[in-house]
Amino acid sequence: MTLSIDLVVQMPVIPEFSRTELESICNVLADTRSGLTGSEMTTILARLDIPDPMPTMTKRHRLFEALIKRQAQTRSGNVVGALIQEAMNPVRYTDNHMLFDSRRDALNTILAFCGYSLG
């Protein structure tokens, strides 16, 4: 007889981000001049299986509403962490290192208050 044990590896639970922290994160990622484009946001939200509540809203409010609703459902900030990782994937910035550095610095300023940083 063979005994098989499946190990379930779970991501550590990130505490929920406050509304203020989440608004600040969304302000960086969806900034009118230097943030993600609307189509980039649509793609990232779909990839992470996050419903887009109001595609006609401003990018900042649209992203905030999507994240706050999903965070409330999951009772964790993991969805916010996943979105940041996806949005800040270095491959997206191969032709614009300055934009990557600028967004990362702005996000790290906010994340530092939560005890996190983006490498």
C-alpha positions as a LaTeX table, in Angstrom:
\begin{tabular}{lrrr}
\hline
Residue & $x$ (\AA) & $y$ (\AA) & $z$ (\AA) \\
\hline
Met1 & 0.00 & 0.00 & 0.00 \\
Thr2 & 1.31 & 3.46 & $-0.91$ \\
Leu3 & 0.52 & 6.47 & 1.19 \\
Ser4 & 0.22 & 9.72 & $-0.69$ \\
Ile5 & 0.20 & 13.03 & 1.10 \\
Asp6 & $-0.70$ & 16.18 & $-0.75$ \\
Leu7 & 0.83 & 19.28 & 0.74 \\
Val8 & $-1.21$ & 22.42 & 0.44 \\
Val9 & 0.98 & 25.48 & 0.30 \\
Gln10 & $-0.91$ & 28.62 & 1.13 \\
Met11 & 0.19 & 32.18 & 0.68 \\
Pro12 & 0.42 & 34.01 & 4.01 \\
Val13 & $-2.61$ & 36.17 & 4.60 \\
Ile14 & $-1.93$ & 39.85 & 4.15 \\
Pro15 & $-4.08$ & 41.95 & 6.49 \\
Glu16 & $-6.69$ & 44.11 & 4.78 \\
Phe17 & $-5.46$ & 47.49 & 3.63 \\
Ser18 & $-7.32$ & 50.49 & 5.07 \\
Arg19 & $-9.44$ & 52.59 & 2.75 \\
Thr20 & $-6.84$ & 55.37 & 2.90 \\
Glu21 & $-3.96$ & 53.01 & 2.08 \\
Leu22 & $-5.93$ & 51.45 & $-0.76$ \\
Glu23 & $-6.93$ & 54.85 & $-2.16$ \\
Ser24 & $-3.28$ & 55.90 & $-2.16$ \\
Ile25 & $-2.20$ & 52.71 & $-3.92$ \\
Cys26 & $-4.92$ & 53.21 & $-6.54$ \\
Asn27 & $-3.89$ & 56.85 & $-6.99$ \\
Val28 & $-0.40$ & 55.68 & $-7.98$ \\
Leu29 & $-1.42$ & 52.77 & $-10.19$ \\
Ala30 & $-4.23$ & 54.63 & $-11.96$ \\
Asp31 & $-2.69$ & 58.10 & $-12.15$ \\
Thr32 & $-3.96$ & 60.02 & $-15.16$ \\
Arg33 & $-0.49$ & 60.88 & $-16.49$ \\
Ser34 & 1.72 & 58.01 & $-15.40$ \\
Gly35 & $-0.60$ & 55.21 & $-14.31$ \\
Leu36 & $-1.86$ & 52.11 & $-16.00$ \\
Thr37 & $-4.00$ & 52.63 & $-19.07$ \\
Gly38 & $-7.66$ & 51.64 & $-18.98$ \\
Ser39 & $-6.98$ & 48.60 & $-21.15$ \\
Glu40 & $-4.04$ & 47.55 & $-18.96$ \\
Met41 & $-6.32$ & 47.73 & $-15.91$ \\
Thr42 & $-9.00$ & 45.69 & $-17.68$ \\
Thr43 & $-6.45$ & 43.02 & $-18.58$ \\
Ile44 & $-4.94$ & 42.85 & $-15.08$ \\
Leu45 & $-8.32$ & 42.71 & $-13.35$ \\
Ala46 & $-9.46$ & 39.93 & $-15.69$ \\
Arg47 & $-6.21$ & 38.00 & $-15.24$ \\
Leu48 & $-6.68$ & 38.11 & $-11.46$ \\
Asp49 & $-10.39$ & 37.26 & $-11.74$ \\
Ile50 & $-11.43$ & 40.53 & $-10.11$ \\
Pro51 & $-14.78$ & 41.84 & $-11.36$ \\
Asp52 & $-14.64$ & 45.31 & $-12.89$ \\
Pro53 & $-17.58$ & 47.00 & $-11.15$ \\
Met54 & $-17.94$ & 50.13 & $-13.26$ \\
Pro55 & $-15.86$ & 50.27 & $-16.45$ \\
Thr56 & $-17.11$ & 53.82 & $-17.13$ \\
Met57 & $-15.75$ & 55.29 & $-13.88$ \\
Thr58 & $-12.43$ & 57.09 & $-13.69$ \\
Lys59 & $-9.52$ & 54.65 & $-13.53$ \\
Arg60 & $-8.70$ & 55.50 & $-9.95$ \\
His61 & $-12.23$ & 54.99 & $-8.66$ \\
Arg62 & $-12.76$ & 51.92 & $-10.81$ \\
Leu63 & $-9.63$ & 50.25 & $-9.44$ \\
Phe64 & $-10.47$ & 51.23 & $-5.86$ \\
Glu65 & $-14.02$ & 49.85 & $-6.08$ \\
Ala66 & $-12.82$ & 46.58 & $-7.62$ \\
Leu67 & $-10.18$ & 46.06 & $-4.94$ \\
Ile68 & $-12.22$ & 47.16 & $-1.93$ \\
Lys69 & $-15.04$ & 44.79 & $-2.90$ \\
Arg70 & $-12.74$ & 41.82 & $-3.47$ \\
Gln71 & $-10.76$ & 42.56 & $-0.31$ \\
Ala72 & $-14.02$ & 42.58 & 1.69 \\
Gln73 & $-15.01$ & 39.23 & 0.16 \\
Thr74 & $-11.70$ & 37.56 & 0.95 \\
Arg75 & $-11.13$ & 39.39 & 4.25 \\
Ser76 & $-7.47$ & 39.85 & 3.29 \\
Gly77 & $-5.20$ & 42.20 & 1.38 \\
Asn78 & $-3.82$ & 39.38 & $-0.77$ \\
Val79 & $-5.77$ & 40.59 & $-3.80$ \\
Val80 & $-4.13$ & 44.01 & $-3.47$ \\
Gly81 & $-0.71$ & 42.39 & $-3.21$ \\
Ala82 & $-1.42$ & 40.25 & $-6.28$ \\
Leu83 & $-2.54$ & 43.27 & $-8.27$ \\
Ile84 & 0.55 & 45.24 & $-7.31$ \\
Gln85 & 2.76 & 42.31 & $-8.32$ \\
Glu86 & 1.00 & 41.98 & $-11.66$ \\
Ala87 & 1.00 & 45.72 & $-12.38$ \\
Met88 & 4.65 & 46.05 & $-11.39$ \\
Asn89 & 5.93 & 42.99 & $-13.25$ \\
Pro90 & 9.31 & 44.21 & $-14.57$ \\
Val91 & 8.59 & 42.74 & $-18.00$ \\
Arg92 & 5.96 & 45.47 & $-18.46$ \\
Tyr93 & 8.69 & 48.09 & $-18.13$ \\
Thr94 & 11.48 & 46.79 & $-20.36$ \\
Asp95 & 11.24 & 49.90 & $-22.51$ \\
Asn96 & 10.63 & 52.38 & $-19.68$ \\
His97 & 12.83 & 51.81 & $-16.64$ \\
Met98 & 12.21 & 55.33 & $-15.35$ \\
Leu99 & 8.46 & 54.72 & $-15.15$ \\
Phe100 & 9.06 & 51.49 & $-13.23$ \\
Asp101 & 11.36 & 53.24 & $-10.77$ \\
Ser102 & 8.94 & 56.12 & $-10.32$ \\
Arg103 & 5.91 & 53.87 & $-9.66$ \\
Arg104 & 7.90 & 51.58 & $-7.39$ \\
Asp105 & 9.16 & 54.53 & $-5.33$ \\
Ala106 & 5.64 & 55.97 & $-5.01$ \\
Leu107 & 4.19 & 52.58 & $-4.02$ \\
Asn108 & 7.00 & 51.92 & $-1.55$ \\
Thr109 & 6.27 & 55.21 & 0.20 \\
Ile110 & 2.71 & 53.99 & 0.82 \\
Leu111 & 3.60 & 50.34 & 1.49 \\
Ala112 & 6.19 & 51.35 & 4.09 \\
Phe113 & 3.36 & 52.53 & 6.34 \\
Cys114 & 1.91 & 49.00 & 6.09 \\
Gly115 & 5.22 & 47.25 & 6.74 \\
Tyr116 & 5.84 & 46.16 & 3.14 \\
Ser117 & 8.07 & 47.13 & 0.25 \\
Leu118 & 8.26 & 46.36 & $-3.44$ \\
Gly119 & 11.68 & 45.20 & $-4.62$ \\
\hline
\end{tabular}
